[in-house]
Amino acid sequence: MTVNSVTRDAGGFVTVSGQIKNTGDKGFGNTAPWRGNELNASGVSIAGVNLVDKVGKKRYYVLRDTEGRCLCTTGVVIIEAGQSVPFFAQFPAPPANTTDVELNFPTFASTPLKISG
């Protein structure tokens, strides 16, 4: 997984975007842990990711629309060998003075990130 940007957007959101690449020689289909505790509104998604502000001791979950669908990448079922798949997820923005967070993406190691913007 590569994170390309972590941007504080106007309107009080933080958008994380990047790429997930399957560097193996077989298709990767274990994406179910990425979904989180979905109520089937988003289906196959990365709604299980979250941001953690360790200093502020707060966890931020992926935002939802009025229908309960995540504001994140959906439809990733299998990543074929050598394939890269873009991803994004939007979160409520932490306070303006918070610039360091940690990305928790199920099946990957936690990753420290710096918010820009």
PyMOL commands that set and color helices and strands:
alter all, ss='L'
color gray80, all
select helices_A, chain A and resi 32-35
alter helices_A, ss='H'
color red, helices_A
select strands_A, chain A and resi 2-9+13-21+50-53+58-61+84-92+100-104+111-114
alter strands_A, ss='S'
color yellow, strands_A
deselect
rebuild
show_as cartoon
